[in-house]
Each structure stands twice: as C-alpha cells, then as structure tokens.
Amino acid sequence: MSRHLIFVLIALSVAIPLVIKIGLPNEVTSEVMRVYEEIDQLDSGSVVLISFDHEASSLPEVKPMAQAILHHCFAKKLKVIGLALLAEGTAIGDQILREVGNEYQANYGRDFVFLGFRPQYQAAILGMGEDIKRVFPQDYKNIPLSQIPMMRKIKTYEDISLIISVADGDMPVWWVDYAVSRYHRRLAVATTAVMATSFYPFLSSGQMVGLLGGLKGAAEYEMLIKKPGMGQRGMDAQSVCHLVIILLVVLGNVAYFLKGSSTVHSRQSTAKSF
Amino acid sequence: MQRGIPIIVCFVFGLFMLIQFFVPHRLSVSAYETVLDWMQIIFVFTLLVGAISYAKLNAKKVSRRESGWGYNVIGLAGLLVMVIMGLWMGTGEKTPFLWMFNNLQAPMQSTMFSLLAFFVASAAYRGFRARSWEAGLLLAVAIVVMLGRVPLGNLISHWIPDAANWILRTPSMAAKRGIYIGIGLGTISTSLRIILGIERTYLGGK
C-alpha cells in the first residue's frame, strides 16, 4: 500500500469524526475520578494552583484537559492561581484562565490570578515553598502581588490546597521531587497520553492524587462535570484513527505471511524441479 | 586555576544544598532562598547565551549562502520580530506578540506534532510484523492497549479496556519503576561525582 494512501486514510479518519459527531460513550477511569473527587471535596474559597507546564505543540491535547479542570474549579468557587514553568505555557495559560473565568463571572485578582512565567523550574518550585512573592513579586500584568486581594493571604504552599500540573513532558516529576516530597503538597496531573504511563508509579505510590491522560482524560472529566467539549469530540476521532492503524497493521501482517508462504512454496517447487 | 575555581564553587554549593535540607535554622533557610534567587538569575543569562548563539549560527549560514539559507533568514526574522514586538508592545491581551503566538507559532508547532500520527501509521503498517513469538506478543499488547484506550474498545467488550488498564498498571508500571529506580541511583552517583570533583566533563574539554 502506498504511503500516500495511508496518509489520506489517517487524515480522513481524524477529520470526519471531528465534523460528523459519532458520540461514542466514555467510561471514567479511577485515576480521573480521583482528580475529580479531590477538587470536588474542596471547600469554596480553597486555593488551587495550576501550572501550565507545556509547549504550544501539544495544545490540542492539553487545552481540553485544562479547560475541563478549570470549569470544575470555577463552578466550585475555588480560587485559582495560574503560572507557567515553560515559556510557551504563559500565553496559553493566561488565555485559558481568562476564557473559563469569564464564563463564571470570576473577577481577576479576587477569584483568580495569573502569575506568568519563571525560568529554572527547580528553583521556582522550591522557592514557592518558602515564599511565593519572592519568586513572583508581580503577576503577569506587572501588578505587585501585595496589591492583589486574593494573594494577600497566600504566602507559601501551606495556603494552597491542591497543585495541578498541566504538562506535556516530565515536569510533574519535578513537582513530585520538590513540592510533594519536600513540602508535602497534594499534586494532580493532566498530561499528554504519551506521557501518562510514565506517571503511573507516582499514582500508585500516592505522590500524585490523580491523573488525566490526554484527550481520554479530558473526555472523562467532561463527562464528570457534564460539560461536553473537545475532549469527547476528539475521542471519536482517536477511536476511528486507532481502528484504522490496527487494520493497517493486520493488513501488513497478512501480506507478510502470504508473501512468506508463497516464497516457501516457490522455493519448494524450485527444489522439486531440480 | 581555570578549572579549580568552578570545581571549588561546585563542591561548596553542592554540599551546602545537601546539608541545608536537614537544617531548618533561619540562617540556613535565608541562605537557601538566596541561592534559589541566584539559580534563576544565572538561568536567565543562559537563555540569553542560547538566543545569541542561535542568531550567530543562523547569521553565519546566511552570510555564506549555505544550502537552505532562506530558512535561516525566516528563523532570524521570527526571532527578531517576536523579541521586538514583545519588548515594544508587550505580551498581554490584544498585542501583536500574542496574535503571532496564537496564529503562527501555536498552529505551526501543533502541525509538526500532529504529523507524528501519519508517520506512526505508516511505520506501523511497514514495520510492525509478528516475525517472532516476542514480536507477536508485542503486537497483541499494542492492539489491546490501542483499542482499550478509546471508547471503541469498550463497545466491543469491557474486557478490552480492563486488559489495557491491567497492562498499563501492572507490567508497564513495574518496568517504569525499575527505570526510575535506576535513574535515581544514577543521579545520586553522578551528583556525588560532580560535587567531589571526580566528574569534570561539565567543564568542557577533555
């Protein structure tokens, strides 16, 4: 089969379910349920820190997860602190936070705040355990934290109920190493599907309270908050795409074995003729 | 002297960061916070070094008209335009910087990332063959996980997502644990070698 035909098949298998809704039902896994329950049991006014630790390349996968979590946080009237430990997460985090916050009439500075980006993530994570204002003297809009009402009572991780790392790499491991191990904070992770398996050991050891893995995680969370979004739509596309890849693999193997048996058959015929 | 000073600095700060973890005294905490501030300051300068190095490398290729120099011009233009726009008009809402990020950088990077789907499909069709018992097992596991991680698997049978979750939570996790333990031990030994000045490759040269 030509490579171009494979590319066309994959393009169609992704594009068609995104245009025509199939609506395949999702099952909620325990790791996603644990994130939901962790946020759901927080009292109104509790503080959640969301770190946008990803690049723009993984935006289609991480954005639905971040949006679903933020919908839940704002619906529960939690205070949200956003920040980014990778430069590209800055603009993305700021926009997602504002978009979802506006849907719930949340006020900037009272209900949520975006602190912006800090380089050298190890130092930033450790530093916030000692004094958040020392790491982020100002927010993303250059307003001193002392002038932001919500931040007046928030000094260190002690004042934060839950940390959520929305990541596309191994940044959650640094959060485990420094914020969880040293400051005993609770950490939930939303990461790309390809990275999700890397974090299962931390999940089983209790160093992560829960995990959202890729579009599947987003789709499951959207089900839990009863707010369908790009996660559920994306899972239809992913289902069809996976099916096409499996069929291609099966087809490739059938061709391989048929070719193998015909080669053996022709060798036997040649041997007989001698 | 040129190598001696960095080795002494590394030894002193490495040892300090190790010891201060167990010393909650005010002085220790204050010194620790100062070190964290300095780590961030130094890192910002390394970013600057990276940007200058990128600009120099690309400018050299353009000046020599090396093969594909047009791409280097685009790379340099992108760097300059983003920096100028960011410094001049800011990076917040309704700024040219944010517009370029949303409409140029993010779609381009997402496109590059999504090309993986095409290459994975093509590579799977060409290379994923059950040539041996082990390859057959790998193939079967891959199919179960691929089906089990999408709603389609559950539609066929609930055994498929159950099996996929078992694979991820048991054998896959055991392998990951082993890798992490190995990485942890390796990190400790390499850190000790650097602090004690045995490992010196980070200084460059032989």
Interface residues (C-beta under 8 A of the other chain):
Chain A: M1 R3 I6 F7 L9 I10 A11 V14 L24 P25 N26 E27 T29 E55 A56 S57 S58 L59 P60 E88 T90 A91 I92 D94 Q95 R98 R118 P119 Q120 Q122 A123 A124 L126 G127 E130 D131 R134 V135 Y140 K141 R182 A193 T197 S198 Y200 P201 S204 K216 M235 D236 Q238 S239 V240 C241 H242 L243 V244 I245 I246 L248 V249 L251 G252 N253 Y256
Chain B: F21 V29 Y32 E33 L36 D37 M39 Q40 I42 F43 V44 L47 T91 G92 E93 L98 F101 N102 Q105 A106 Q109 S110 M112 F113 S114 A117 F118 V120 A121 S122 A124 Y125 R126 F128 R129 A130 L139 A142 I143 M146 L147 R149 V150 P151 L152 N154 L155 P161 N165 L168 R169 S172 M173 K176 R177 Y180
